[in-house]
């Protein structure tokens, strides 16, 4: 039997509620009329992640994987609100591909949807995002971190794997004796530090028979490009898919923004910071469910090319979600089977002492959304896709309501490349 390889994927996505608006809700129904003009909410990014043609194709495949992954998360979480980072998982899979061979490597690449057998192309793509995504918007705090802990009593990392992890993933590599009682605190301390305390721990215990832990952490904090005014936040009725009602603090603003319609949903795009990142909210049409929306999501479905500028009366709840995912069975359903088999897994390039298999894969994710902003990440702009200025002459924009008083889906992505960083569902149930 092969040695154990433990993998823990850590992700944090959240919006810090640092303003007094967090305590601004009251018991008045949210039917107040907001006076005045619609606030223009269409920030345009000046910087983008530069991708070559091959990498742009990888983005669409990566987004297809993101939604396939989220569909399975939604199945496992049922009626509960849920949140995850497909990109964090993609980084973990990229690290695994580098140490994999044969059918094990092929299955992971097939799950990711990348039309390549070359791990180097995946590594270069990941390195590009890791290096450039944190730099494109000065009003967004974004970090992507990777770390590898090797059990010094069980093995030593191969020079080639060590070099590639540092070159393409900027990974910290450290040898520790897993029998030491200090190791658990060290690993959980890394998770907490890299997520600014939002994910205070990733492991409950350290298995001394484990050979290696691989970790990824994504942290993103950003204000909305146009903040919601806290004085308009009121308690309002939210109806879940079972018909149960509750009062939630509902943020309210009239915005001139990107608005779109599809068969199953209506959508709006809320930009962050200087506009490099945005949250797209997808509200099921009457008679449709969040499951219908999630089932129909595709990798190229969320571009603002499919939207138009409209005057929208926006109401969305202030909310937070924490999700703790055990991913082995989920990834098996997606087709990644061999990596978890202690007899058949092929990871010969990671440690000098022999082959490994994956015995643990998990992700913790958190998001908090309020009047000030949220957390997210991304980069890149498609030439000609964005309006660069408003017309000089008055224009009569279509008027729409987007009142998220029932379950909805949201996606945080980079607006130029359309790379999906986070996906979530708010159902009203924790």
C-alpha positions as CSV (number, residue, x, y, z in Angstrom):
1,X,0.0,0.0,0.0
2,X,1.3,3.5,-0.9
3,X,2.0,6.2,1.6
4,X,-0.6,8.8,2.5
5,X,-0.8,12.1,0.9
6,X,-3.0,14.6,2.7
7,X,-4.2,17.6,0.8
8,X,-6.0,20.5,2.4
9,X,-7.4,23.3,0.3
10,X,-8.0,26.5,2.2
11,X,-10.1,29.3,0.7
12,X,-11.4,32.5,2.1
13,X,-13.7,34.9,0.4
14,X,-15.3,37.5,2.5
15,X,-16.3,41.1,2.9
16,X,-15.2,42.8,6.1
17,X,-18.0,44.8,7.7
18,X,-16.0,47.7,9.1
19,X,-18.6,50.4,8.7
20,X,-21.4,51.5,11.0
21,X,-23.8,50.3,8.3
22,X,-23.6,46.8,9.8
23,X,-25.9,47.9,12.5
24,X,-28.2,50.0,10.4
25,X,-31.1,47.7,9.8
26,X,-34.4,48.2,11.5
27,X,-37.8,46.6,11.6
28,X,-39.4,48.8,8.9
29,X,-40.4,47.1,5.6
30,X,-38.0,47.8,2.7
31,X,-40.6,49.6,0.5
32,X,-39.1,53.1,1.0
33,X,-38.8,55.1,-2.2
34,X,-35.3,56.3,-2.9
35,X,-35.3,59.8,-4.1
36,X,-33.0,61.2,-6.7
37,X,-31.2,59.9,-9.8
38,X,-29.9,56.4,-10.4
39,X,-26.3,56.1,-9.2
40,X,-23.9,55.2,-12.0
41,X,-22.3,51.9,-11.0
42,X,-20.1,50.9,-14.0
43,X,-16.4,51.2,-13.0
44,X,-14.1,50.3,-15.8
45,X,-10.8,48.5,-15.1
46,X,-7.6,50.1,-16.3
47,X,-5.4,47.0,-15.8
48,X,-6.2,43.4,-16.8
49,X,-4.4,40.1,-16.6
50,X,-2.7,39.5,-19.9
51,X,-3.5,36.0,-21.4
52,X,-2.4,34.5,-24.6
53,X,-4.9,32.7,-26.9
54,X,-4.1,29.3,-25.3
55,X,-4.7,30.7,-21.8
56,X,-8.0,32.3,-22.8
57,X,-9.2,28.9,-23.9
58,X,-8.0,27.5,-20.5
59,X,-10.2,30.2,-18.8
60,X,-13.3,28.9,-20.4
61,X,-12.4,25.3,-19.5
62,X,-11.6,26.4,-16.0
63,X,-15.0,28.2,-15.6
64,X,-16.7,25.0,-16.9
65,X,-14.9,23.1,-14.2
66,X,-15.9,25.8,-11.7
67,X,-19.6,25.4,-12.4
68,X,-19.4,21.6,-12.6
69,X,-17.7,21.6,-9.2
70,X,-20.3,24.0,-7.7
71,X,-23.2,21.8,-9.1
72,X,-21.8,19.0,-7.0
73,X,-21.3,21.3,-3.9
74,X,-25.0,22.3,-4.3
75,X,-26.1,18.7,-4.4
76,X,-24.1,17.9,-1.2
77,X,-25.3,21.0,0.7
78,X,-29.0,20.6,-0.2
79,X,-31.1,23.5,0.9
80,X,-28.4,25.2,2.9
81,X,-26.6,28.3,1.7
82,X,-23.1,27.4,0.3
83,X,-20.0,29.0,-0.9
84,X,-16.7,27.7,-2.4
85,X,-13.6,28.7,-4.4
86,X,-13.2,26.6,-7.6
87,X,-10.0,28.5,-8.2
88,X,-8.5,27.5,-4.9
89,X,-9.2,23.8,-5.8
90,X,-7.7,24.4,-9.3
91,X,-4.5,25.4,-7.7
92,X,-4.4,22.3,-5.6
93,X,-5.1,20.1,-8.6
94,X,-2.4,21.9,-10.6
95,X,0.1,21.1,-7.8
96,X,-1.1,17.5,-7.9
97,X,-0.8,17.2,-11.7
98,X,2.9,18.2,-11.4
99,X,3.6,15.2,-9.2
100,X,1.2,12.8,-11.1
101,X,1.7,10.4,-13.9
102,X,-0.3,8.1,-16.2
103,X,-4.0,7.6,-15.8
104,X,-4.0,9.6,-12.5
105,X,-2.7,12.7,-14.3
106,X,-5.1,12.2,-17.2
107,X,-8.2,12.0,-14.9
108,X,-7.2,15.2,-13.1
109,X,-6.7,17.0,-16.4
110,X,-10.0,15.7,-17.7
111,X,-11.8,17.0,-14.6
112,X,-10.2,20.4,-15.1
113,X,-11.2,20.3,-18.8
114,X,-7.8,21.5,-20.0
115,X,-7.1,20.3,-23.5
116,X,-3.5,19.4,-22.8
117,X,-1.4,16.6,-21.5
118,X,1.4,18.9,-20.5
119,X,1.5,20.0,-16.8
120,X,3.8,22.8,-17.7
121,X,1.0,24.7,-19.4
122,X,-1.2,24.4,-16.4
123,X,1.6,25.6,-14.1
124,X,2.3,28.6,-16.3
125,X,-1.4,29.5,-16.4
126,X,-1.6,29.3,-12.5
127,X,1.6,31.3,-12.2
128,X,0.2,34.0,-14.4
129,X,-2.9,34.4,-12.2
130,X,-0.9,34.2,-9.0
131,X,1.5,36.9,-10.0
132,X,-0.8,39.4,-11.8
133,X,-4.3,39.1,-10.2
134,X,-3.2,40.8,-7.0
135,X,-1.8,43.8,-8.9
136,X,-4.6,45.0,-11.2
137,X,-6.7,46.9,-8.8
138,X,-5.1,49.0,-6.1
139,X,-8.5,49.2,-4.2
140,X,-8.7,45.4,-3.9
141,X,-6.7,43.3,-1.4
142,X,-6.0,39.9,-2.9
143,X,-3.5,37.2,-2.0
144,X,-3.0,33.7,-3.3
145,X,-0.7,31.6,-1.2
146,X,0.5,28.0,-1.4
147,X,2.4,25.9,1.1
148,X,3.7,22.3,1.4
149,X,4.5,20.6,4.7
150,X,6.6,17.4,4.4
151,X,6.7,14.9,7.2
152,X,10.5,14.6,7.9
153,X,10.0,11.2,9.6
154,X,8.4,9.8,6.4
155,X,10.0,11.3,3.4
156,X,11.9,14.0,1.6
157,X,10.5,16.1,-1.3
158,X,12.1,15.5,-4.7
159,X,14.3,18.4,-6.0
160,X,12.3,18.7,-9.2
161,X,8.9,18.9,-7.4
162,X,10.3,21.3,-4.9
163,X,11.7,23.5,-7.7
164,X,8.4,23.6,-9.7
165,X,6.3,24.3,-6.6
166,X,8.5,27.3,-5.8
167,X,8.8,28.5,-9.4
168,X,5.1,28.3,-10.5
169,X,3.2,28.4,-7.2
170,X,5.5,30.5,-5.1
171,X,5.0,27.7,-2.5
172,X,6.6,27.7,1.0
173,X,8.1,24.2,1.5
174,X,8.9,23.1,5.0
175,X,9.9,19.8,6.6
176,X,8.4,19.1,10.0
177,X,8.1,16.1,12.3
178,X,4.4,15.3,12.3
179,X,4.6,13.7,15.7
180,X,5.4,17.0,17.3
181,X,2.4,18.6,19.0
182,X,3.4,22.0,17.5
183,X,2.6,21.0,13.9
184,X,-1.1,21.4,14.1
185,X,-0.8,24.9,15.4
186,X,1.7,25.7,12.7
187,X,-0.5,24.5,9.8
188,X,-3.6,26.1,11.2
189,X,-1.6,29.3,12.0
190,X,-0.6,29.5,8.3
191,X,-4.3,29.1,7.2
192,X,-5.3,31.8,9.7
193,X,-2.5,34.2,8.7
194,X,-3.1,33.9,5.0
195,X,-6.8,34.5,5.3
196,X,-6.6,37.3,7.9
197,X,-8.2,35.2,10.5
198,X,-11.3,34.3,8.4
199,X,-10.3,30.6,8.3
200,X,-8.7,30.1,11.7
201,X,-8.1,26.4,11.2
202,X,-8.1,23.8,8.4
203,X,-7.2,20.6,10.3
204,X,-8.6,19.2,13.6
205,X,-5.6,16.9,14.0
206,X,-2.4,15.9,12.3
207,X,-2.0,12.3,11.2
208,X,1.6,11.3,12.0
209,X,1.5,8.6,9.3
210,X,0.8,11.3,6.7
211,X,3.7,12.1,4.3
212,X,2.7,15.5,3.0
213,X,0.1,18.3,3.3
214,X,-0.5,20.7,0.4
215,X,-2.4,23.9,1.1
216,X,-3.8,26.8,-0.9
217,X,-5.3,30.0,0.6
218,X,-7.1,32.8,-1.3
219,X,-8.0,36.0,0.5
220,X,-9.8,38.9,-1.1
221,X,-11.3,42.1,0.4
222,X,-12.8,44.9,-1.6
223,X,-15.4,47.6,-1.3
224,X,-18.1,48.0,-3.9
225,X,-17.3,50.5,-6.6
226,X,-20.5,52.2,-5.6
227,X,-21.5,51.4,-2.0
228,X,-25.0,50.9,-0.8
229,X,-26.2,53.7,1.4
230,X,-26.8,52.2,4.9
231,X,-29.8,54.5,5.5
232,X,-31.8,52.6,2.9
233,X,-31.1,49.1,4.5
234,X,-34.4,47.9,6.0
235,X,-35.7,44.6,7.3
236,X,-37.7,42.9,4.5
237,X,-39.3,39.6,3.8
238,X,-37.2,36.8,2.3
239,X,-39.0,33.7,1.1
240,X,-37.0,30.4,0.7
241,X,-37.8,27.7,-1.8
242,X,-40.0,25.9,0.7
243,X,-42.2,29.0,1.1
244,X,-40.9,29.8,4.6
245,X,-40.6,33.5,5.4
246,X,-38.1,35.5,7.4
247,X,-37.1,39.1,7.9
248,X,-33.6,39.9,6.6
249,X,-31.7,43.2,6.4
250,X,-32.2,44.2,2.7
251,X,-29.8,46.6,1.1
252,X,-31.4,49.0,-1.4
253,X,-30.1,51.3,-4.1
254,X,-31.1,52.6,-7.5
255,X,-28.2,52.0,-9.9
256,X,-27.4,52.5,-13.6
257,X,-25.6,49.3,-14.2
258,X,-25.2,46.2,-16.3
259,X,-28.4,44.1,-16.4
260,X,-29.1,40.9,-18.3
261,X,-31.9,38.4,-18.8
262,X,-31.8,34.7,-19.6
263,X,-34.4,31.9,-19.8
264,X,-34.0,30.9,-16.1
265,X,-32.8,34.1,-14.5
266,X,-32.2,37.9,-14.5
267,X,-28.7,39.1,-13.6
268,X,-26.8,42.2,-12.5
269,X,-23.1,43.0,-12.2
270,X,-21.8,44.8,-9.2
271,X,-18.2,45.9,-9.7
272,X,-15.6,46.2,-6.9
273,X,-12.9,48.8,-6.4
274,X,-11.8,50.3,-9.7
275,X,-13.7,47.8,-11.6
276,X,-11.4,44.8,-12.2
277,X,-13.6,42.4,-10.2
278,X,-17.3,42.1,-9.9
279,X,-20.0,40.0,-8.3
280,X,-22.7,38.8,-10.7
281,X,-26.0,38.0,-9.1
282,X,-28.4,35.6,-10.8
283,X,-32.0,35.7,-9.6
284,X,-34.3,32.9,-10.7
285,X,-37.3,34.0,-12.6
286,X,-40.7,33.2,-11.1
287,X,-41.4,29.5,-11.4
288,X,-37.6,28.7,-11.6
289,X,-35.3,27.5,-8.8
290,X,-31.7,28.1,-7.9
291,X,-31.1,24.5,-9.0
292,X,-32.4,25.4,-12.5
293,X,-29.9,28.4,-12.6
294,X,-27.0,26.3,-11.3
295,X,-27.7,23.4,-13.7
296,X,-27.6,25.8,-16.7
297,X,-24.4,27.7,-15.9
298,X,-21.6,27.4,-18.5
299,X,-18.1,28.7,-18.6
300,X,-18.8,31.6,-21.1
301,X,-22.2,32.5,-19.7
302,X,-21.4,35.5,-17.4
303,X,-19.7,38.0,-19.7
304,X,-21.1,41.5,-19.7
305,X,-21.3,41.2,-23.5
306,X,-24.7,39.6,-22.8
307,X,-25.8,42.5,-20.6
308,X,-26.9,46.1,-21.3
309,X,-26.8,49.3,-19.3
310,X,-30.2,49.8,-17.5
311,X,-31.6,51.7,-14.6
312,X,-32.2,49.1,-11.9
313,X,-33.8,49.2,-8.5
314,X,-31.6,46.8,-6.6
315,X,-32.4,45.0,-3.3
316,X,-30.1,42.3,-2.0
317,X,-29.8,40.9,1.5
318,X,-26.8,41.5,3.7
319,X,-25.5,38.0,4.4
320,X,-22.6,35.7,5.4
321,X,-21.9,32.1,4.6
322,X,-19.4,29.5,5.9
323,X,-19.0,26.2,4.1
324,X,-16.8,23.2,5.2
325,X,-16.4,20.7,2.3
326,X,-14.9,17.2,2.3
327,X,-14.1,16.8,-1.4
328,X,-13.0,13.2,-2.0
329,X,-16.5,11.7,-2.9
330,X,-17.4,14.8,-4.8
331,X,-14.3,14.7,-6.9
332,X,-14.8,11.0,-7.6
333,X,-18.3,11.9,-9.0
334,X,-16.5,14.4,-11.4
335,X,-14.2,11.6,-12.6
336,X,-11.1,12.0,-10.4
337,X,-11.0,8.5,-9.0
338,X,-7.6,7.0,-9.2
339,X,-5.8,9.6,-7.1
340,X,-7.6,8.4,-4.0
341,X,-6.9,4.7,-4.6
342,X,-4.0,3.5,-2.3
343,X,-3.1,0.8,-4.8
344,X,-3.6,2.5,-8.2
345,X,-2.7,6.2,-7.6
346,X,0.3,7.4,-9.6
347,X,2.2,10.2,-7.8
348,X,5.8,9.1,-8.3
349,X,7.4,12.6,-8.6
350,X,6.7,14.2,-5.2
351,X,8.9,12.4,-2.6
352,X,12.1,10.4,-3.0
353,X,10.8,7.4,-1.0
354,X,8.0,6.2,-3.3
355,X,4.5,6.8,-4.6
356,X,1.7,8.6,-2.8
357,X,-2.1,8.8,-2.9
358,X,-4.6,11.4,-1.7
359,X,-6.2,10.4,1.6
360,X,-7.7,13.8,2.5
361,X,-9.1,16.7,0.4
362,X,-11.1,19.5,1.9
363,X,-11.9,23.1,1.6
364,X,-13.2,25.8,4.0
365,X,-14.7,29.0,2.6
366,X,-16.3,32.1,4.1
367,X,-18.0,35.1,2.6
368,X,-19.5,38.2,4.2
369,X,-21.5,40.8,2.2
370,X,-22.7,44.2,3.4
371,X,-23.1,47.8,2.3
372,X,-19.4,48.4,2.0
373,X,-18.3,45.5,-0.2
374,X,-17.2,41.8,-0.2
375,X,-14.2,39.7,-1.0
376,X,-13.2,38.5,-4.4
377,X,-10.4,38.4,-7.0
378,X,-9.5,38.5,-10.7
379,X,-8.1,40.4,-13.7
380,X,-8.3,41.2,-17.5
381,X,-10.5,43.2,-19.9
382,X,-11.7,42.2,-23.3
383,X,-11.1,45.0,-25.8
384,X,-14.3,46.7,-26.9
385,X,-16.5,45.0,-24.4
386,X,-16.9,48.0,-22.0
387,X,-18.4,51.4,-22.5
388,X,-15.7,54.0,-22.0
389,X,-17.9,57.0,-21.5
390,X,-21.5,57.9,-21.1
391,X,-23.2,59.7,-24.0
392,X,-23.4,63.5,-24.0
393,X,-27.0,63.6,-24.8
394,X,-29.7,62.3,-22.4
395,X,-30.6,58.7,-22.9
396,X,-33.6,56.9,-21.6
397,X,-32.4,53.7,-20.1
398,X,-34.7,50.7,-19.6
399,X,-35.9,50.4,-16.0
400,X,-35.9,47.1,-14.1
401,X,-36.3,45.8,-10.6
402,X,-33.8,43.3,-9.2
403,X,-35.2,42.4,-5.8
404,X,-33.4,39.4,-4.3
405,X,-36.1,38.4,-1.8
406,X,-35.7,34.7,-2.7
407,X,-32.8,32.4,-3.1
408,X,-30.1,33.4,-5.7
409,X,-26.7,32.5,-7.1
410,X,-23.7,34.7,-7.1
411,X,-20.3,34.6,-8.9
412,X,-17.2,36.6,-8.2
413,X,-14.9,36.9,-11.2
414,X,-12.4,39.1,-13.0
415,X,-14.2,41.1,-15.6
416,X,-11.6,41.1,-18.4
417,X,-10.7,37.5,-18.6
418,X,-13.9,36.3,-16.9
419,X,-11.9,34.0,-14.6
420,X,-14.3,32.7,-11.8
421,X,-12.8,32.9,-8.3
422,X,-15.8,32.2,-6.1
423,X,-19.3,30.8,-6.5
424,X,-22.1,30.8,-4.0
425,X,-25.8,30.3,-3.3
426,X,-27.8,32.2,-0.7
427,X,-30.9,30.3,0.2
428,X,-31.8,32.1,3.5
429,X,-30.7,28.9,5.4
430,X,-27.3,28.8,7.1
